[in-house]
Amino acid sequence: MSEYLLTKQQLMVKELTHKIAEEQIKPIAAEIDEKEIFPRESIDVLARAGILGCPYPEELGGSGMDFLSFVLAIEEIAKVCGSTASIVCTHAGVSMYCIELFGTKEQKERYMPLMAQGHLMGFALTEANAGSDSSGMLTTAVKDGSNYIINGAKMFISSAPANDFNIVVAVTGKNAKGRPEFTAFIIDKDTPGFSVGKPVNKLGIRGSLTAELIFEDCVVSETQVLGTIGKGMKVALASLDAGRICMGTQALGIAQGAIDETIQYVNERVQFRKRISQFQNTQFTLADLQTKVDAGRMLLWRAAKLKDMGKPFGTEAAMGKLYNSDLAMETTVKCLQFFGGYGYTKEYPIERMLRDAKITQIYEGTNEIQKMVIGRAVGLN
Ligand SMILES: Cc1cc2nc3c(=O)[nH]c(=O)nc-3n(C[C@H](O)[C@H](O)[C@H](O)COP(=O)(O)OP(=O)(O)OC[C@H]3O[C@@H](n4cnc5c(N)ncnc54)[C@H](O)[C@@H]3O)c2cc1C
């Protein structure tokens, strides 16, 4: 029972989020997936409960809890809805973290309380021709007096149509070696020259709308620079480290949710006058999967704990994301098999869980990129 490893406060966050997940998020999970509806009401409920601001200081509108508490909350959400978990991860796990870490006093005071209340902020790094290698981006920000003029486009931005603000990384110059230098900006949605494209039609996390951000002579004040000019990649890398714990936990939650649904089903379904749960294949497979899920959870708790202690956690976050996202795929594929033909239909949530699992191997750095990060950390050069 890994719950014994948690504090009273952490357990409280887990139980509160579990209740919201069961009462608010689970009942609409199939519909938001089917119709590609952004779950605005669920985000508002989570904001009111203090879950979006969970790991941030109370003076900035947060709940003053630790990051591990937030990880527990993400798992509870992901157990029932990958879309909602994904939205929460990007907003509260990635963008809020970057504002807290790199924002000026004014930026923190302006954005953090709004974000804790549910005004969403996206993180825009990827471009059509710059995915894993984000240094190949072409979006530029050119200094013009006390403003920057931004031109270009960002691809696959999570929650784009619902975001009130976005952190956007753009090229602002070249260094002495002729290599591009990058700067991060906070851009409000009503900034002239900024627009959002049509959401893409996706395999999974279909309630989390994903779209392009377009910048056409978009004028942004220099007060909107996030962090140091020319050090935008530092912001991006920090966002990825925290994001990997979150997306890894999204994967973990999907895997645990799939096991929970499967246990219910195999305990009831009868073939050959036996419940499916009585076949040794069922018992061994589910025992193996639950063991791996428990191991995966410990990898993520380790990364979160290191982060809470102010220690480096990038490698541990990459390991947690790599392991749990592969495990989410393995678990959902194997669990669906126990549902037979019914698992292949929308009558049960297992097919949605399988579709939602796949993205966790792709975003916040593909798993091949995680292996490069881990490879470097173990001393490969
Ligand atoms: C639903 C969704 C939401 C997203 N949300 C966001 C968001 O909010 N913000 C944002 O900035 N981005 C977002 N992304 C983008 C996502 O992070 C990228 O898709 C991802 O980083 C991979 O980039 P790519 O798609 O260009 O693939 P590519 O980089 O073209 O990679 C293609 C394949 O090649 C492999 N590969 C690439 N380089 C190497 C290498 N050196 N060694 C071995 N294999 C390699 C990759 O692992 C992958 O398998 C999102 C994407 C999706 C689909």
The ligand as an SDF file (V2000), in Angstrom:
LIG
                    3D

 53 58  0  0  0  0  0  0  0  0999 V2000
   -1.4650   16.0120  -29.3470 C   0  0  0  0  0  0  0  0  0  0  0  0
   -0.1730   16.7550  -29.3360 C   0  0  0  0  0  0  0  0  0  0  0  0
    0.0030   17.8010  -28.4420 C   0  0  0  0  0  0  0  0  0  0  0  0
    1.2010   18.5260  -28.4500 C   0  0  0  0  0  0  0  0  0  0  0  0
    1.3370   19.6050  -27.6260 N   0  0  0  0  0  0  0  0  0  0  0  0
    2.4160   20.4200  -27.7670 C   0  0  0  0  0  0  0  0  0  0  0  0
    2.4870   21.6660  -27.0700 C   0  0  0  0  0  0  0  0  0  0  0  0
    1.5940   22.0220  -26.3060 O   0  0  0  0  0  0  0  0  0  0  0  0
    3.5710   22.4520  -27.2770 N   0  0  0  0  0  0  0  0  0  0  0  0
    4.5820   22.1110  -28.1290 C   0  0  0  0  0  0  0  0  0  0  0  0
    5.5220   22.8760  -28.2750 O   0  0  0  0  0  0  0  0  0  0  0  0
    4.5390   20.9260  -28.8100 N   0  0  0  0  0  0  0  0  0  0  0  0
    3.4820   20.0920  -28.6550 C   0  0  0  0  0  0  0  0  0  0  0  0
    3.4090   18.9180  -29.3620 N   0  0  0  0  0  0  0  0  0  0  0  0
    4.4960   18.5590  -30.2550 C   0  0  0  0  0  0  0  0  0  0  0  0
    5.3150   17.3660  -29.7800 C   0  0  0  0  0  0  0  0  0  0  0  0
    6.0930   17.7190  -28.6790 O   0  0  0  0  0  0  0  0  0  0  0  0
    6.1350   16.8730  -30.9870 C   0  0  0  0  0  0  0  0  0  0  0  0
    5.2180   16.2520  -31.8640 O   0  0  0  0  0  0  0  0  0  0  0  0
    7.2400   15.9250  -30.5910 C   0  0  0  0  0  0  0  0  0  0  0  0
    8.2440   16.6150  -29.8940 O   0  0  0  0  0  0  0  0  0  0  0  0
    7.8670   15.2260  -31.8010 C   0  0  0  0  0  0  0  0  0  0  0  0
    8.1620   16.1280  -32.8200 O   0  0  0  0  0  0  0  0  0  0  0  0
    7.6840   15.7860  -34.3260 P   0  0  0  0  0  0  0  0  0  0  0  0
    6.2430   15.4720  -34.2630 O   0  0  0  0  0  0  0  0  0  0  0  0
    8.1090   16.8930  -35.2060 O   0  0  0  0  0  0  0  0  0  0  0  0
    8.4560   14.4520  -34.7040 O   0  0  0  0  0  0  0  0  0  0  0  0
    9.9520   14.3480  -35.2980 P   0  0  0  0  0  0  0  0  0  0  0  0
   10.8790   15.1660  -34.4830 O   0  0  0  0  0  0  0  0  0  0  0  0
    9.9020   14.6010  -36.7620 O   0  0  0  0  0  0  0  0  0  0  0  0
   10.2770   12.8210  -35.0350 O   0  0  0  0  0  0  0  0  0  0  0  0
    9.8060   11.7550  -35.8700 C   0  0  0  0  0  0  0  0  0  0  0  0
   10.3950   10.4480  -35.3380 C   0  0  0  0  0  0  0  0  0  0  0  0
   11.8300   10.4910  -35.4270 O   0  0  0  0  0  0  0  0  0  0  0  0
   12.3960   10.2110  -34.1610 C   0  0  0  0  0  0  0  0  0  0  0  0
   13.6340   10.9640  -33.9670 N   0  0  0  0  0  0  0  0  0  0  0  0
   13.8350   12.2970  -34.1270 C   0  0  0  0  0  0  0  0  0  0  0  0
   15.0940   12.6200  -33.8230 N   0  0  0  0  0  0  0  0  0  0  0  0
   15.7190   11.4730  -33.4510 C   0  0  0  0  0  0  0  0  0  0  0  0
   17.0420   11.1390  -33.0200 C   0  0  0  0  0  0  0  0  0  0  0  0
   17.9820   12.0710  -32.8870 N   0  0  0  0  0  0  0  0  0  0  0  0
   17.3230    9.8470  -32.7340 N   0  0  0  0  0  0  0  0  0  0  0  0
   16.3700    8.8900  -32.8530 C   0  0  0  0  0  0  0  0  0  0  0  0
   15.1080    9.1320  -33.2570 N   0  0  0  0  0  0  0  0  0  0  0  0
   14.7820   10.4110  -33.5430 C   0  0  0  0  0  0  0  0  0  0  0  0
   11.3410   10.6480  -33.1570 C   0  0  0  0  0  0  0  0  0  0  0  0
   11.5320   10.0260  -31.8900 O   0  0  0  0  0  0  0  0  0  0  0  0
   10.0710   10.2050  -33.8610 C   0  0  0  0  0  0  0  0  0  0  0  0
    9.8600    8.8450  -33.6230 O   0  0  0  0  0  0  0  0  0  0  0  0
    2.2390   18.1580  -29.3420 C   0  0  0  0  0  0  0  0  0  0  0  0
    2.0550   17.0880  -30.2250 C   0  0  0  0  0  0  0  0  0  0  0  0
    0.8690   16.4080  -30.2430 C   0  0  0  0  0  0  0  0  0  0  0  0
    0.6820   15.2990  -31.2440 C   0  0  0  0  0  0  0  0  0  0  0  0
  1  2  1  0
  2  3  1  0
  2 52  2  0
  3  4  2  0
  4  5  1  0
  4 50  1  0
  5  6  2  0
  6  7  1  0
  6 13  1  0
  7  8  2  0
  7  9  1  0
  9 10  1  0
 10 11  2  0
 10 12  1  0
 12 13  2  0
 13 14  1  0
 14 15  1  0
 14 50  1  0
 15 16  1  0
 16 17  1  0
 16 18  1  0
 18 19  1  0
 18 20  1  0
 20 21  1  0
 20 22  1  0
 22 23  1  0
 23 24  1  0
 24 25  2  0
 24 26  1  0
 24 27  1  0
 27 28  1  0
 28 29  2  0
 28 30  1  0
 28 31  1  0
 31 32  1  0
 32 33  1  0
 33 34  1  0
 33 48  1  0
 34 35  1  0
 35 36  1  0
 35 46  1  0
 36 37  1  0
 36 45  1  0
 37 38  2  0
 38 39  1  0
 39 40  1  0
 39 45  2  0
 40 41  1  0
 40 42  2  0
 42 43  1  0
 43 44  2  0
 44 45  1  0
 46 47  1  0
 46 48  1  0
 48 49  1  0
 50 51  2  0
 51 52  1  0
 52 53  1  0
M  END
$$$$
